[in-house]
Amino acid sequence: MTGLLGQEIADYLAVRRSLGFQMARPEKLLPQLAAYLEQAGAATVTAEHALAWAVLPGGSQTWHAYRLAVARGFATWLATTDPAAEIPPAGLIPARPRRATPYLYTDEEVTALMAAAESLDRRYPLRTATYRTLVGLLAATGMRVGEAIGLDRGDADLDSEILTVRSGKNGKSRLVPLHATTAQAIRGYLRDRDRLCPAPGRSQALFISPPGSRLLACNVGATWRALAASAGLRPRSGSCRPRIHDMRHSFAVRTMLDAYESGKDGQAVLAVLSTYLGHVNPKATYWYLTASPELMAAAGRRLDAWLERP
């Protein structure tokens, strides 16, 4: 990294990573901040310039607050060696985070999304196969999309029907058992992949693009929106839109509904589900479940039955 503050940014990122922080977004944003300061003729970070950079057009208030937090973190580091650096006060931009209402996919909608992959550019049949299989995997396992596209081919032990997630959220790794039909679908995808792209360069990725490279999260998000539109999925409210992450919510809710309907111990299933999804704390799993009226009704029926026992 070169230019104004380049070495300081590199040192800051290295120290933060040594403490266990991933720093992927700050690595992209801080050079943009440095370029802004250079263009403004500022030799270091000031509160005024950091705020002006954070609220540049584009993005939500939450995004602006995040950008300012990134600038504030770096300014705090810089101020230890540069007396002229100013640390922006906390709370200049209230984040006001509001979680979206989960879009719980029905089985028919998942099928429609997989079928919609056929509507992608017909010049690239590998793209169709990749997204059809990716949609199915997310629906069948509740994996995070970043975990799915981060899989290497060697992470799929299809004989044992197990995937290995090596770099999940917070750097955690885990094993993800597969249903036999899911493992079979991945085998079919790999056969299509090898036929359509026999030499995928040096990429070890399980899911690849037509040129043979690993899928990028931004491109997957854009393609997902196209698939949702082609499948006829529409927002259910201003805060409930068909997001890719909601496949994970849907998996969690469906798992608990199945448990209640089959008379299983809900708390025991919740503990297993939390581990399967890679949550550090079951409270994170509980958030996935509270947005489902069907699940709340099922829990209510279980409670009523328990209260009516002699």
Secondary structure, DSSP 4 states (H G I P E B T S, - for coil): --STTHHHHHHHHHHHHHTT---HHHHHHHHHHHHHHHHHT-SS--HHHHHHHHT-SSS-HHHHHHHHHHHHHHHHHHTTT-TT--PPPTTSS-----PPPP----HHHHHHHHHHGGGS-TT-HHHHHHHHHHHHHHHHH---HHHHHT-BGGGEETTTTEEEESS-GGG--EEEE--HHHHHHHHHHHHHHHHH-S--TT--BSSB-TTSPBPPHHHHHHHHHHHHHHTT---SBTTB---TTHHHHHHHHHHHHHHHHTT--HHHHHHHHHHHHT-SSHHHHHHHHTT-HHHHHHHHHHHHHHHT--
